[in-house]
Amino acid sequence: MYKEKIKFLISGGFSTFFSYCLYTVLIYLEFKYYFAMTAGYILGYISNLIIGRYWVFKNGARVNSIVAEILGTLIVTILGLFLNLLIISLLSEIMYGMSYYLSGLIAMIIVTFWNYWSRKKWIYK
């Protein structure tokens, strides 16, 4: 169990790093934060699906088909994206006026826990 969590943190760290790099480049290029986060999240989703399926969650999926597994991870990812956007909006636009770079990083760190918990609870054994 601990080994799986460590693998998830490593693979999630890898995906988050590249997602955040894309996010920051797009913010720097003056794209809106919601577009930048969505683009970064798509990159993270693809890498997390592949790494998660073949390296982290070796016990397999709770569902019997690859389509159901992909659909489940897609739903979890979309919910995670909305959580990210909500956190960024709260930190940067509504409450604190924080930079989009910092609020995006904070949001990604918080949502990492959601991603692990939800994938473990509903998708993987």
N, C-alpha and C positions, 0 to 999 in steps of 0.2 A: 504494500500500500504506500509506504513512504517513497519507495523507489519510483512508483508511478507518479507521485506528486512532484518529485524532483525532475523526472523526465518531462512532465507537463510544464514545469517552470522553465526548463531549458528550451523546450520547443516553443513555448509561449513567448519567452524572452527573445528568441530568434525572430519569430513572426512579428512581435511587437516592435522590435528594433527596426525592421524593414518597413513596417507600417508607419511608424513614427517618422522615419526618414522621408518617406513619400509625403506624409502629412506636412512636415515642416517645409519641404521644398515648395509644395503647393501654397502654403500660407505665405511663404516668402515671395512667391510669384503673384500674390494678392488674390488668390482664389478664396471664395467664402469657406469658412471653417467646416460647414456641413458637407460641402463637396470634397474638401481635402480629407476629412475623416472618412467619408464613404469610400473614396478611392483607396485610402490606406487599409480600410477594413476589408475590402475585396481582396487585396493582396494577402493580408493576414489570414483570411478565411481559406483561401486556396492552400497556402502552406500548412496551416493548422489541420486541415482535413487530411492531407496526405501524411504528415508527420504523426498526427494523433492516431490515425487508423493503423499505421504500420509499425510505429515505435512505442507510443505511450500506452495506448489501451490494447495490449496484446491479447486480453481475454475475449476480445470480440465485442460485437454490438449486441444490444438487447433486442434489436429488430432483426428480421431474417433476410432483408434484401438491402442491397447497396443503395437502391433508390430511396428507401425509407431512411437509411442512415444519412444520406446526403441531405434529404429534406429536413430531417431532425436537426442536423448541424446547421443548416441554413436558417431555420427558425430561431435557434439559439443565437446565431450570429446576428441576425436582424434585430432581435431584442437587445443584444449587447451593443449594437450600433446606436439604437435609440437611447440606451442608458448613457453611452458616451456623449452623444449630442446634448442630452439633457444636462449632464454634469458640466460640459463646456459652456453651455448657455447660462447656467446658473453662476458659474465662477467668473465668466468673462463679460456677460452682458447684463445680468440681473442683479447680482449681489456685490461682487468685489472688483469688477473691472480688471481682472487678471489678464495677462497676455495669453493669446491663443496657444502659444508654444507651451507654456506651463500648464494651463488648464487641460490641454490635450494630453499631456504626459500624465497628469493626475488622474484624468478620466480613464486612460488606458490601464493604469495600475489597478484602480478600483475594479474595473470591469473584468480584469483577469480572474479574479476570484469567482465572479458570476459565471464566466466561461467554464472554469473547471467544474464547479459544483453542478451546473446544469447538464453538462455533457456526461458527467459521471452518474448523475441521478436518472436521466431520461434516455441516454443514448448508449453509453458503454457500460459493460459489466465491471 
